[in-house]
Amino acid sequence: MKFRAKWIPVAVSSAGAAVLAGICGTATAQPNAAANYPTKPIRWITPYPPGGSTTALSRMVGDKLAEAFGKNVIIDNRPGGNTIIGAEAVAKALPDGYSLLLGGNTQVILSLLTKPPFNVFKDFAPVTIIAKTNYILVINPATPVNNLQELITYAKARPGQLNVASVASGSSQHLMGELFNILAGVKMQHIPYKGGQQGIIDLMGGSVQASFSNAINVIQHIQNGRLRGLAITGDKRTVALPNLPTYAEAGMPNYDPKNWQGMMTTGGTPVAIINKLSAEVGKILAMPDIRDKLIVSGMEPAFSGPEKMAAQMKADYAEIARVIKAANIKITE
């Protein structure tokens, strides 16, 4: 029998999420549970709409995890509330390792800007960082600039007139834009959307002029000329767009926003189960075909293990807090 990640694109209420989370396990994991773990399907909640880069990442890793464990890994898209609905379902699930979250620094940002129904450092147990996601600053081709420095000059002459799309207020994209404003000495106007696709459509249509977008979501549009890429995060260029410079190459070496996706589970899950999950994900990320797929998608494999992921979350908390204070960011939209 072949096991693989199964995809369930559903959206439920927070009450329904709590009920479904309870179904994911029938008893609290015992100390010796890791020896036979898993004995049933694992539910991996992706707190974003289906069809994007996060679903592709969870399916890519989930398929291999299912093969390794001999149990299905159910990819459960649970969008809403800027990831809060999906994250809450995992935070309140049984701590038995059968409820996972594709999480990242978005949950850290939310803890600083809102009052989510979970404590990011207590209600989740880090398993491992999976990949660092590179973001591209893209503009509508009608905007009369050809590189990053020209955009900065153009924006300085037009404070508040350039609109920048993001997936939501308080998202990583929102923070990236505000950090860019601070370091470049410009003021571009943040325009939040409910998800990324409509923002990209409006960017191509000219309703907004720029976006700090996940690379995988805009690479094709840059290649076909519908968008213009100015710079990409990370230490090196992406193979998909070899002519696109990094921010350092484009003249902003101090602009280095970090965005990553990782695996979390419910706080209180036995360490042995967490380590078993982490070890398998590490093996998967070392596979040449997985590494190649991630790189082509504008991502970088970034296995960390539980301890380093926990340390990264704490470091992000301190860094993001400084950006929020400097930019006076508040969620009002």
N, C-alpha and C positions, 0 to 999 in steps of 0.2 A: 504494500500500500504506500502510495506517495503522499507525504504530508506537505502542506504549504500554507502560506498566510492566506486567510480568507478575508475578504473585504466586505464590510457592512457600512454603507454610507447612510447613517441615520442621524436624526436630530431629535432629541427628547428633552422634556422639561427637567429641571434640576431634581424634582421629586422622582420622576421616572428614572433619572440617572442613579439616584441613591438605591432604588429598588434593583435596577439591573446590576449595579455594583455588588449588591449583596448576593446575587445569583452566582457571581464569579467564583465564589468559594463557599464551602459548606461548614468549614471548621477552621479555627485558628491553627496555623501551622505549628507543629510540635518541633522540639529541638532536633529530632532525627529526620525531619521531613525532607531535608535536602538530599538524602541518600536515594530516594525514589522520585524526587521532583524532576519533571512534572508528571502527574498521573492523569491529567485531563487537559483540555484545551486552555490556552492562555489568551486572555483578551488584552490587546495592546491599543489603548485609546490614543487617537491622534486628534487633538483638539482644534482641528482646522477643517474647512470644507474639503470634500474629495476632489481629486484631480490636480492638486498642486504638488510642489516639490516635497512637502512633508509626507504626503501619502506615498509618493514614489520611494522616499527613503525608508519608511516603515515597511513597505511591501518588500523592498529589496533585501533588507535585513531579516524581516519576518519569515520570508520563504526559507532562507538558510537556517534560521533558528528552528523552524518547524522540522526541517530535515534532520537536524542534529538531535533534537529531543524526541522525535517520533510522535509528536502531538501537534495538532493544528494550532496555529497562531492566528487569531481572529483580529484583523485590522478594523477597528471600530472608529469611524470618523464621527466626532462629537463636537461640532463647531458651536460657537456662540459665546458671548460675553468676553471677547478677547481672550479666549482659551479657558475662561473660568469654569464653564460648564463641564468640559472634559476633565480638567484638573481636579475639580471637586469630587467627581465620581471616583477617581483613584485615591484621593486623600481620605475618603470615607469608606473605602472598601476594606475587606478583611486583610490583615497583614500576612498573606500566605504566598505571595509571589505570583498569583494568577491574574492580577490586575496591574498592567504597566501603563506608563504615560510617556509619550514622546514629548518631552519637556525641554526647557532650555532657559536662557536668561530672560525670556518673556515673563515667566512666573516671578522672577526676582524683581523685574521692573514693576509688575502689578503690586507687589508687596510694598513698594515705595510710594506708589501713586494712588492706590486705592486701599480698601479694606476687604480683601478677598476672604471667602469662607474657609480659609486654610492658612496654616503657618508654613511657609515654604521650607523652613529649616527643621520643622518638627514632624509635619504630616507627610513628608516625602522622604524616601530613602534613595539617595543617588546610587545608580548602578554603574553607569559609565557615560562619558561623552562619546558620541558616535562620529559626528562630523562637524567641522567648522563650515559655516555657510558664507560664501563670498557674495558681496552685494555690489551692484554696478550702479553708478550714477548715470541715469539715462535722461535724455531730453527729447522733446519733440523736434524733429529735423527742421521745422520752420524757425526755431529759435536761432538767431544769427550768431552762433558761437561754434567753434570747432574743437576746442580743448578746454581743460579745466580752468586754466588761468583766464581765458577769455570769458568764461561763465562768471567767474568771480568779479571781474571788471564790469561786466554787463549788469550783474545783480547789485553791485555797489551803487551804480547809477540809477537803479530802480528799486529802492527799498520798499518791501512789502508788495511788489507788483508781480513777482514770479510765484506761482502756486506749485506746491510740492505735494504729490499724492503719497499717502501711506495706507496701510491696511487697517489702522485703527489708532485712535488716541492712546498714548501709552505703549505703543508697540515698539519693537526694536527699530523699525524704520523711522518712527517719529523721533526717537532719541538720536538716531544717526543724523537726521536733518538738523536738529537743534545743535548738536555738537559741531556740525559743519558750519552753521551760522556763526557760532562763537569763534571758531578757529580761523575762518575765512574773513570775519568781520563784515558779514552781510546779513540781510534780513529777508529771508524767503518765507512765504506764508504757508503754513501747514494746512493741508486739506485731508481730513481723515475719511476713509471709506469703510464699509463693512466687508472686509476681505480684499484681496489683491486684484482680482480680475477686472472689476469695473474701473479701478484706478488706472490700470494699463490701457484699457479701451479709451478712457477719457484722455489719457496722455497722447495716444496716437491720434485722437481726434482733435487735440488742441485745447481742450477745456482746462487742462493743467499743463504746466510746462516742463516739469521734472519729477523724478522719483528716485529714491534710493531703493532699488529693487533687487530681490533675490535673483541671482544670476540665471538660474535655470528658467525663470519665468520670462526673461527678456532676451536671452541669447539669440533665439530664432528671429525675433523682431529686429534686432540689430543687424543680423546677417542679411535680412531681406530689405533693409533700408527704411523700415517703418519707424524705427527709433535710432537715436545716435548715442552711443556709449562714450563717456568721457573718462572714467576711471573705475578701477575695481579694487576692492579691499583685498588684503592678504599680502604675502611676501613675494609672490610671483604671478605672472600673467596666466590666464587660463588658456589651455590648448585650443578651446573652441573659438577664441577670439585673440589670436596671437598679436594683433596690432593694437589691442587695447591696453594702455599703460596702467600700472598700479598707481595708487595715490602718491607714493613716494616718487615714482618716476615722473608724475605729473606736477610735482612741486609742492606736495603737502605731506612730507614725511612724518609729521606729528599727528596725522589723522589716521587712527587705527582702531575703529570700532570693532568690537568682538561680538560675533553672533554664532551660536552653536546650538546643535540639537543633541539631546542625549536621552538615555533611558532612565526613568525613575520608577519606583514602585511605592507601595504604601509604607509610611513610617511604622517601625516596629516589626517589619518582616525579618525573619531570622537571617543573620549574617551569612550563614552557609548557603542559603538560597540566593542571596544577592551575589555572593562570590561565584556561584555556579553560573548564573546568568551572565555576569561580567566576563567570565572566562570564555564562554561560548561566543559572545559578541566580539571579543578580541580576536578569536580565530577567524570569524567571518570577515572582519575588517582587514585581515592579513591576506585574504584571497585575492589574487591578481585581478580576476574579473570584477569583483566588487570594487576594488580600489580604482580600476579604470572607469567604471560606470560613475563613480562619485566624482572623479576628477573632470570627466567630460561634462558633468552636470554643474560644474562650477563649485563643487564642494571639495573639502579636504578630509580624508579619513583622520580621525583624531581620538583614537582609543585612549582612555585615561584610567579606567578603574574607579571604584567608589571613592577612595580617599582624595584623589586629585580632583575629581568632579566636585566634591564637597568644598574643597579649597577654592576652586574656580568660582563657585557660586558666592562664596563669602567675599572674594576679591571683586567680583562684578557688583555686588551690593554696594560696596564702598565707592567704586568708580562711578556707578550710575547715580548714586546719591549726589555726588559732586556736580554732575552734569545737570541734574534736575534743579539743584539749587542755583547754579550759575545762570541757567536759562529761565528760571522761575516757571517751570512747567507745571501746569495743573490740568487735570482732565475736566473739561467743561463742555466738550462737544457731545 
